[in-house]
Amino acid sequence: MTNWTRDITPRQWKTLAAAMLGWMLDGMDIMLYAFALTAIRQEFGLSKAAAGVLASVTLVASAFGGTLFGMLADRIGRARALVYAILTYSIFTALLSTSRGLYELVVWRTLVGLGLGGEWSAGSVLVSETWPAQHRGKAIGLMQSGWAIGYMLAAMLSGFVLPRWGWRWLFAAGIAPALVTLWIRRNVEEPEVWTARTAAPPRFADLFAPGLARRTIVGLLLTSTVLFAYWGCFTWIPTFLSAPADQGGAGLGIVRSSAWVIPMQIGAFFGYTTFGFGADRFGRRPMLIGFLIAAAVLVPIYSLWARSELVLLLVGPLVGFFGHGYFSAFGAMLSELFPTRIRATAQGFVYNAGRAVSALAPYSIGVLADRSGFGVALTATAAFFLLGAALVKALPETAGRALAEDAA
């Protein structure tokens, strides 16, 4: 545990830094919407269901973006595709600030989704192919932890900007990630396993060829259920915390709810990193099953029974730890399930097509919240965490597989 860093080269650290920064700022940009949701609803007179649709279109678009940038990464390189994805989501997040109605909000959120899906597809493969097999889980866990930092940045920015200047200036700050691409272009090299490839460029249909079809389908079912649970729950948690008690919320208000989210994301940070270390030591499958079951237990406690501010503050980090940490499985596990020639395409499709299916979650939970309150609506996501835990058993354990071995 204490000496593992000696195995890592400066080049590998730079690769991780690039992917982690991209994912951190991706998380910040996408979660600005969750914090601005109440203000946007008020300005445009949107119902909870309509506001959920805006979150959903981003997730649908991320499926196309993830597949598109995954195929691009298999053709032009992981680092180059990562740069284009970051530029996409940062520019269009900033353009959200110019929206004059629901139609424009939908257009900009759709384009943000393309970059959101693409960043993960390129960045996770870049890290997986660069880091040693025995430390791949740790690297992906550290990369994923960037989302928690980005979430916290979004919470702090929202708490500072929203009361003073409103939601438009909040989105204008989303252009900042574009600056990271300058550093990536100068400092991050393509993985040797990709530059040494000899196979012909992949076709999308190869994902359903013998030997890969079952992994593609089961992987897609797994990501769909888990991401439905995640987006259904965490899209609405900031609104749940800020909404009045008579609407089923916690009644904290916008500024205080931002403060309550930060401890939850500190828990998420440690969840991502702990999962990565545990996955390298104990395997991907047992860690993933354990985290998903724990999330299924904690979400109802948080949304239905934790009614005091103190209990929300104490349980929040546990919800963050188990409700986010399992994401560290996907980058390592999916990279180990598919060969180099089609790895980025496969990861981009399996993960982000799951996002597209999960696009129903913000809308569905919004509709349920309109009818039954936030507590019941958020609790419903626990069933999908449990379903995901069951699906994990249908995939092989792949921990430690050398990615240069291109057998399916």
JOBEL-V10814 format. One record per pair of residues at least 4 apart in sequence whose C-alpha atoms are under 6 Angstrom apart, sorted by the first residue. I is the first residue (numbers start at 1). J is the second residue. D is the distance in whole Angstrom. If there is no record, write none. Layout:
BEGIN
<<I,J,D> <I,J,D>>
END
This chain:
BEGIN
<<15,188,6> <16,20,6> <16,127,6> <17,21,6> <19,123,5> <20,24,6> <20,143,4> <20,146,5> <22,26,6> <23,146,6> <23,147,6> <24,146,4> <24,147,5> <24,149,6> <24,150,4> <25,150,5> <25,177,6> <27,31,6> <27,147,5> <27,150,5> <27,151,6> <28,150,4> <28,151,5> <28,154,5> <29,174,6> <32,154,5> <33,37,6> <34,235,6> <36,167,6> <41,45,5> <41,46,5> <46,50,6> <48,366,5> <49,363,5> <49,366,5> <49,367,5> <52,362,5> <52,363,4> <52,366,6> <53,363,5> <56,359,4> <57,110,6> <58,109,5> <58,110,5> <58,113,4> <59,355,5> <59,356,5> <59,359,5> <60,356,4> <60,359,6> <61,110,5> <61,113,5> <61,114,5> <62,66,6> <62,113,4> <62,114,5> <62,116,6> <62,117,4> <62,352,6> <63,352,4> <63,353,5> <63,356,5> <64,68,6> <65,69,6> <65,114,4> <65,117,5> <65,118,5> <66,70,6> <66,117,4> <66,118,4> <66,121,6> <66,348,4> <66,352,5> <67,345,6> <67,348,5> <67,349,5> <69,73,6> <69,118,5> <70,121,5> <70,344,5> <70,345,4> <70,348,5> <71,345,5> <72,76,6> <73,77,5> <73,78,5> <73,81,5> <74,344,6> <78,122,5> <78,126,6> <79,190,6> <82,119,6> <82,122,5> <82,123,6> <83,181,5> <85,115,4> <85,118,5> <85,119,5> <87,178,5> <88,115,5> <89,93,6> <89,112,5> <89,115,4> <90,174,6> <90,175,5> <90,177,6> <90,178,6> <91,175,5> <92,108,6> <92,112,5> <93,171,6> <93,174,5> <94,171,5> <94,172,4> <94,174,5> <94,175,5> <96,108,6> <97,168,4> <97,171,5> <97,172,6> <99,104,5> <99,105,6> <105,109,6> <115,119,6> <119,123,6> <120,124,6> <121,348,5> <124,331,5> <125,129,6> <128,136,6> <129,191,6> <130,191,5> <131,136,6> <133,400,5> <133,402,6> <134,400,5> <137,276,4> <137,279,6> <137,280,5> <137,332,6> <138,276,4> <138,277,5> <140,328,6> <141,272,5> <141,273,5> <141,276,4> <141,328,5> <142,273,5> <144,328,6> <145,269,5> <145,272,5> <148,265,5> <148,268,6> <148,269,5> <152,262,5> <153,157,6> <154,158,6> <155,258,5> <157,161,6> <158,162,5> <159,255,5> <159,258,6> <161,165,6> <162,166,4> <162,167,6> <184,188,5> <192,196,6> <193,404,6> <202,342,6> <207,212,6> <207,213,6> <208,212,6> <208,213,4> <209,213,5> <215,219,6> <220,224,6> <220,350,5> <220,354,6> <222,388,5> <222,391,6> <223,227,6> <223,351,6> <223,354,5> <224,228,6> <224,354,4> <224,357,6> <224,358,6> <225,384,5> <225,388,6> <226,385,6> <226,388,6> <227,231,6> <227,358,6> <228,232,6> <228,358,4> <228,361,5> <229,381,5> <229,384,5> <229,385,6> <230,234,6> <231,235,5> <232,361,4> <232,362,5> <232,365,6> <233,378,5> <236,240,6> <239,243,6> <240,249,5> <241,249,6> <241,250,5> <241,252,6> <241,257,5> <242,251,5> <242,252,5> <242,253,4> <242,254,5> <242,257,5> <243,249,5> <243,251,5> <244,249,5> <244,251,4> <245,249,5> <245,250,5> <245,251,5> <248,373,5> <248,374,5> <252,256,5> <252,257,5> <253,257,6> <263,317,5> <264,316,5> <264,317,4> <264,320,5> <265,320,6> <267,317,4> <267,320,5> <267,321,4> <268,320,4> <268,321,4> <268,324,5> <270,274,6> <271,275,6> <271,321,4> <271,325,4> <272,325,4> <272,328,6> <275,279,6> <275,325,6> <276,328,6> <278,282,6> <279,283,5> <279,284,5> <283,399,6> <288,326,6> <289,389,5> <291,322,5> <291,326,6> <292,385,5> <292,389,6> <293,386,6> <295,322,5> <295,323,5> <296,382,4> <296,385,5> <300,304,5> <300,379,5> <301,305,5> <302,306,5> <303,375,5> <304,375,5> <306,311,6> <306,312,6> <311,315,6> <312,316,6> <317,321,6> <319,323,5> <320,324,6> <321,325,6> <329,333,6> <330,334,6> <334,347,6> <338,343,5> <338,408,6> <339,343,5> <339,406,5> <339,408,6> <344,348,6> <346,350,6> <347,351,6> <348,352,6> <349,353,5> <360,364,6> <361,365,6> <362,366,6> <365,369,6> <365,377,5> <368,372,6> <368,377,5> <369,373,4> <369,374,5> <369,377,5> <374,378,6>>
END
